[in-house]
Amino acid sequence: MTPLPVALTIAGSDSGGGAGIQADLKTFEAHGVYGTSALTLITAQNTLGVQAVQALSPELVTAQIESVLADFPVAAVKTGALGNAEVVRAVAGALRGRQLPLVVDPVLLAKSGDTLLDVQAVQVLVEELLPLATLVTPNLPEATVLFGPELPTHLPLLLKGGHSEGETVIDELRTPQAQLRLEAPRQHTPHTHGTGCTLSAAITANLARGLPLLVAVSEAHAYVQAAIRAAPGLGSGHGPLGHAHACKGELRRPEVRLPL
């Protein structure tokens, strides 16, 4: 019997189930990947916003990561909301030297606008965690906070264009080896909570399955577009996606244009 690929998500908990650890594990499952997790923070959260946040200790975060990696054949890792500089530093320390594919989703803001990573942690993220990354997945506002007006050329980036204007949403994958432009029609719906978490988790799942980076990103992009279409319509604010749709054959491939 061939064992399932295993992925690890290091992220926060969303009590509403649309983002964070919950969205990551649902996405792993939809891709046929066994999900493990290390919790960094706990939120009281629903589709209307984040009402409370409590970060876990860096020691407990490290212990979770080491426990999983000591027993499971983890093939890829992603990070999401980390909360503060101490946890960012702990995560970087636990992953440094592991040689595992790592997708860093630099979660700075929730969909509602609530802050999920404090200002002091941004420099630690840039200096200690991003250099370990196989891919970094900022949206446009996050890229500005992390890098300023000039994007770095040495980091593999998936620049998410959902915050831009227009009827076409463009994501751009930029690596030192290749560039990929992904386009999708804008879906006018409030049910987009957790799209960033879901996208980075889908990329991580695809890397755990052994797919090359460009293919992993392309297929993850298609998965998220389909998940938005399959949203269950829950909540009074920014509702969650339909993560299980891939099991029902909803997956479509995006329009891909090469080169940029």
N, C-alpha and C positions, 0 to 999 in steps of 0.2 A: 504494500500500500504506500503510495507516494504521499509524504506529509504535506500539509498545506504550507504555503509561504507564510512567513510571520513578519509583521510590521509592529513598530513601537511608536505610539504617540505620547509626547511629553507636552501637556497642555492643561488648561483649566477646565473646570466643570461648568456647564450651562444647565441650570435646573430646568429650563424650558425645553432642553433636548435638541435645539436647532443648530447649535454651534459647539465649539470646544471638543472635549473628549467624546461626548455623546455622538456628535456628527462624524467625528473621525472613525469611531468604531463601527457605526452604521455603514460608512463608506467602505471601510476595509471589508466588511462582510459582503457587501454588494459586489465586490471585486474578487471574491473567493479567496480572501487573505485573512489569516487569523490575526486578530488584533490584541495587542497588549498595551498597557498604559502606565504612565507615571503622572500622577496628579500634581499640579503646581499651585493651584489656587481654587477656591470655591466661590461661586457667585450665586446670589439670589437674583434670578434673571427670568424674564419672560419676553414676549414679543414686543412689549412696550418699552423695555429698558433694563438697566442693571440697577438693582436697589441696594445691593451690598456686595462687598468683595473681601475675602479673607485669604491671604497668602499662606501657604504652608512653609515650614522651615526648610532652609536649603539642605539640612542634614537628612530630612525625611524624603525630599525629592531625590537626592543622591541615592539613598537606600533603595528606593523603588526602582530606579534605573539599573542599579547594580544587581538587584534581585532578579529582574527580568532577563538581563543579558547573561547572567550566570547559568540560566536554566533553559532558555528558549533560543532556537537558531534564528535570531532576528536578522532579516535580510535588508531592512531599510528602516529609517527613523525619520520622524518629523517633529518639529516643535511648533507650538502655538503660543498662547498667552503665557508669559512667564512671570509677570508681575513686578519684579524689582531686581535691582542689580545683583543682590546676593544669590538669588535663584538662577539668574542668567549665568553667573560665574560658576555656580555649582553644576549646572547642566553642561556647560562647556568643558569643565574639568572631567565630568563623568564620561563624556563622549570622545575627548581628545585621545588620539592614537588608536581608536577602534577600527578605522578604515571602513566604516559603514556608509552607504549612501545616506545623505542627510538633506532633508528639505526643511528650510527655515521659513516659516510664515511669520513675519515680524508683526504680530498683532499689537498694534498701538491703540486702536480705537474700536469699540463695538459699533454695530450698525446704527445704534441710537445716538452715537457720538460720545458715549461714556469712555473715559480713559482706562485702559487695561494694562499699560506698561508705564511706570513712572519715568520722568524725564532723566533722572540720574542713571537709569538702566540702559538708556539708548547708547551711550558711549561704550559701555561694557559689551553690549550686543554687537556693535560694529567691530570692536577690537578683538573680542575673544570668541564669539560664536560664528559670526559670518564667515571668517576664514576657513571654518571646518565644513562649510556647506557645499553640497553638490548643486543646490539650486536655492535661490532666495526669491520669495514671491510677494513683493510689496505691491500695494495699489498705489495710485498716483500720489495721494497725500502722504502715505507712509514713505515713499521713495524720497519725497522732498525733505521730510524730517530726518531721514537716515543719511542722505547723501548731499542735500542741497541742490542747487540747480544743475550740477554736472553729475551724470551717472557714471559710476566706476566701470572701467573696461576689463578689469581683472576678475570680477565676480560674475558667475552665471546668474542671470536675472530673468525672471518672468514678470514683466511689468504689466499689471492688470489695469485695463482701461475702463472699468465699470463706472468710475467717477467722471469720465469725460462726457461731453455733450454729443448729441447726434443720434441718429437711428441705427448706427452700426457701432458695436462695441469691439474694440481692437485690443487684443493682448499681444505683447511682443516678447518673444524669447530671445535673449541675447547671451551668447556664450563666446569665449575666445575662439571656438572652433566653428560655430554656426549661428545663423539667425533664422527665426521662424515667426511668421505673422499669422495670427489666428483671428478670424473675423466671425461675428455672429450678429444677427439682428437683435436690437434691444427689445427685451421682453418687458412690457409695461405692466408690472405686477408688484405689489408690496411684499410678496412672498419670496424674499431673497436673503433671509437671515441665515448666516453661516456659509455663504457662497465661498468666501476665502478659505475657511477651514476645510470645506468639502473639496475644493480644488486641490489644495496642498495634500490632503489625505489621499485623494485619488491618484495623484502623481506618485506619492510614496508607495501606495499599493502596487502600482504598475512597475515601479523600480524593484519592489520586492519580488514581483513575478518575473523579473529578469529582462524587462523591456528596456531598450536604449532610451536615453533621456528625451530625444525629440519625439519619439513615438509615445513615450509615457505622458508627456505634456499634451500632445495632440489628442490622445484618447481621453485624458482627464478633462480637457476642455469640452469635448463632446458630451461626456457624462454629466458635467455640471449644467450644461444647457438643457439636457433632457430632464435632469432633476428639478430644474426650475419649472419646466412645463408640467411636471408631475406633482407639483406642490399640493399638499392636502388641504390648503386653505384654512389653517388653524390660527387662532389668535386674532387680536384686534389691532396689532401693529405690524411689524416686519415678521411675517410668518416663516416657518421652516420649509426646507426643500423636501422633495420626495426621494429620499435616498435609496429606497429599495426598488426603484423603477427598473434598474438594469437587469434584475432577475426576471422581468416581464418582457424583455426584448425591446425596450424603448430606446436603446442607445443609437445615436446617430453621429456620424463624423462631421467635424466642422469644415468650413472652407479654409484651405491652407494656401498661403501665397509665399513663394520663395523666389528670390531673397527679399529682404526689406527694401 
